[in-house]
């Protein structure tokens, strides 16, 4: 009789411990996804803060390129106002296209390309782009890890009981150009 009670208590303790471990693992992975998203947000805001300086520098050389400047400003505003991962991805695609246009304008002005402020801003923007790419990869990896943990048995039972049902959205580029393979040419 005593052995039966000991076995039952031990089974309950083991089951409770397993549930706690699974629950805590899901909480950790969900929080990692949230943290990864905040890191992307920090880098997107950093880039958005660099853009007005870049635009002003280019404006000094190419004041007649008003539509390009407006496109960059609208894209920057979209980044700042994005609320969801999807909205941020779409705004990020718009901004990437706008920056390509801005740099195309800069190509037409050799004195601008030699300007130290422009070069420093361009270098800082390139560094920020690399950080965004890394943060995006980390975020998407975190989402995948969370989804796998949430969907595996027996964690899926715990996830269902404790409300870990939400699908997380991946941060993917929205522009077709971002998905294209770059063309490399060594001819002039």
N, C-alpha and C positions, 0 to 999 in steps of 0.2 A: 504494500500500500504506500509506504513512504517513498519507495523507488519510483512508483508511478507519478507521484506528486513532483518529485525532483525532476523527472524526465519532462513532465508537462511544463514546469517552470523554466527549465533550461530551453525548451523549444520556443516558448513565448519570448524569452530574453533574446535568443538568437534571431527569431523572426523580427522582433522590435529593432534589434541592432541592424539587421539587413535593411529594413525599411528606412531607418534613420540615415544609413550610409547612402542609399539610393537617393533619398530626398535631398540630403546635403550636397551630393554630387550634381543634381539637377539645379539647385540654387546657385552653386558655384559657376556652372556653365552658363546659366541665364545671366548672371552678373558679369561674366566675362564678355558676353555678347554686348551688353549695355556699355561696358567700359570701352570695348573696341569701337563701338559706334561713336562714343564721345571723342575718341582719338581722331577719327575721321573728321568729325565736326570741327575740332580744334584746327586741323590742317586746312580744311576748306575755308574757315574764317580767316586764317592766317593769309591764305592766298588772296581772299577777297580784300583784305586790308592792304596788300601790296599793289593791287591793281590800280587804285586811284593815282598812286605815285608814278606808276608806269605810264598810264594814260596822259598825265600832265607832262611828263618828259617827252613823249611822242608828240603831243599837241604843240609843243614849242617849235617843232620842226615841220609838222604836217597839219596845220590848222584846218585845211580844207577837207580833211577826211572825216567830216562830221558823222556820217552814217556808221562808220567803223566804231567811233567813240561811243555813239549811242547804243550800238549792239553790245559792246563790252559792259557799259553801265547797266543795261537791262539784264544781262546775264549775271552780273555781280549781285544785283538786287534779287534775282530769282534764287541765288544760292543763299543769301541772307534770310529770305522768307520761307525757305523750304522747311516743311514740318516732318515729313516722312522720309524713309530711305529712298523710296521711288521718286519723290519730288526732288530730293537731293541729287540722285543719279541723273535725272533729266536736266536739272539746272547745271550740273557739272559738265554734261555734254555740250550744252549751249555755251558755257563759258570757255570750254576748250576750243570750240569753233571760233568764238569771238577773239580769243587770244591768237589763234592762227592768223586771222585777218589782220589783227594789230601788228603782228610780227611781219606779215607780208608788206604792210605799209612801211614799216621800219626798214625793210630791205631796199626800198627805193631811195633812201636817204643815207648815203655813206657817212656823212658827218654825224648823223644820229647814231649809227652803229659804232662809231668811235667814241661817243660820249661816255664818260666814266660813270655817271649816274645811271644811264640806260644799261650799261654793261653790268653794273652791280645789281640793279633790279632784275635784270634778265637772269643772272646767276642765282640770285636768291629765289626767284620764281622756279627755276629749274630744280633747285634743292627741295623746295616745297612740293613740287610735282612728284618727286621721288618719294617723299614722306607720305603723300596721299596714296600713291600706289602701294607702298608697304602697309599703310593703315587699312586700305581696302582689302588687301590680301589677308591680313590678320583678322579683320572683321568677318570676311566670308569664311575663313577657316573656323572661326569661333561659332558662326551660325551652323556650319556643317556639323561640328562636334556636338553642339547643343541638340540639333535635330536627331543625330544618331543616338545620343544618350537618351533622349526623350522617347524614341521609337523602339528601342531594344527591349526585349523581354528579360526580366520582369519589371524593368524600370517603367515601361509603358503603363503598367497597372498603377504604379505609384504616381506617375505623371497625370494620369486621368483622375485619380482621387484628389490630388492636391492642386489641380488647376494649371498644369504645365502644358496646356493644349495649343497655345498660340504658335503659329508658324512664323518664323522670322524671314524677312525679305533679304535677299542677297543684294549687295551693292554692285550693280553691273552698269557698264557704260551704255548710254542711251543712243549715241550716234552711230550710224552704220560705219563711219570712218574709223571709229575706235575699235571695231571688230575686224577691220581689214588687215591683211598682212602688209607690212610696209614694203614699198618697192625700193630696191637698192640698185643703183646704176653707177658704174665706174667710168662711163663715157661722158664726154663733155658736149 
